[in-house]
């Protein structure tokens, strides 16, 4: 059985993402490991008794919050007829990034699914938040669910952004396998803002490489704005997930070699699936 790691802070955004985690688990026959992480403050140890009392108070409060919220998560699963999904719960103390990474490696996690929140949707993911760090460095694919994402219980259409790098081929193969579980269609897309034959030929090569793949369609989007072209396409094609290859560097600017891609991500209400180059 596959494993999905679901970090939560018990916020409404996290509860919203929990539904995605359960639905994906149901489709791929996976168990869900819910983890709540709290951090103790890094204080100078010149008042050992006071610090010990403070730590004990924080640990007690974190444990109580953890226990109080478990019935709520069980209720979410029951409401969506997903109580049959195996779910286990874990409370951990430590640095959020390090703890998630350690658990993902120790437990051999197949997917990390987590919520993102904020009035700007996915903006937090792409400007150095915890979610961004996890998306770049995790040892497995990461799905980030915006608070405003609307989920109808199905994953029918997935968009995969490509700039035709070698690792994109491996990522696309993995994505097609994932999509087949949901009987979903994958659109491989790029935006031709320079109107050159070069990118058209590269997309033709992708079509040739995946000839006979029935759930794949390649599209060269036209327009002077990457943000507008991709956003319009996602609305037109009713995209449920936007998948992309991530790297341990400014992957959003790398995506189409054009900084305006950031603006598209900032305003997206569509979940993002990050496929790390080091895990392909």
Order of alpha helices (4+ residues) and beta strands (2+ residues): beta-alpha-beta-alpha-beta-alpha-beta-alpha-beta-beta-alpha-beta-alpha-beta-alpha-beta-alpha-alpha-beta
